[in-house]
Amino acid sequence: MESESSYHNIPELKVIPQLPPFMGRTMNALLQLTEPKFTTYSSHLYGWFLSSGEQICGMKTMSSLRYAIGIEGVRGVERLLSCSTRNELLRFVKFYNSLNQTYGVILEQFRDLTFPEWKSPKDGHKIYD
């Protein structure tokens, strides 16, 4: 079994959007099937469902995927998804840090005005206007 430290030095994937390789297309198809804007995951039913209640991706889909590409292919898709997730999180942290440097002083002033957080600030309507 691979340790998590083997994931740290994985370069960002550079793929031509019009023609990604097979594993990239497989990953993109799974991401489209499980898009959070349109589906909800149910841990009790082991699947992603539309708001109408129709199961869009579940055990049958995963079983078909395993049958088509094998255990090694499923592990490859999982690793590709984890690398993509890692890269997106790194991008978010970089973005958040840049915002924090830009708006940090304003946020500290707001925190000081609203301290303590558990009670309403004096003249609170002036703070939020």
LINCORUR-V104578 format. One line per field, one symbol per residue. phi: phi as a letter, one per 30 degrees, with the letter a starting at -180 (. if undefined). psi: psi as a letter, one per 30 degrees, with the letter a starting at -180 (. if undefined). burial: + if it has 9 or more other ideal C-beta (glycine too) atoms within 8 Angstrom, else -. A space follows every 10 residues. Layout:
phi: ???
psi: ???
burial: ???
//
This chain:
phi: .dddddddcd dddcbdedbd dedddddddd dddceddcbb dcddchacbd ddjddcaadd ddddddddci dddddddddd dddddedddd dddddddddd ddcedddddd dddcddddbd ddheddddd
psi: kklffffehk lkkjkjefil leeeeeeeee eeegkffflk kjfeghlkkl fffkkfkaee eeeeeeeefl eeeeeeeeee eeeeeeeeee eeeeeeeeee eegeeeeeee eeegkkfflk lkhefeef.
burial: ------+--- --+------- --++++++-+ --++----+- -+----+++- -----+++-- ++--++--+- --++-++-++ ++++-++--- ---------+ ------+--+ ---+------ ---+--+--
//
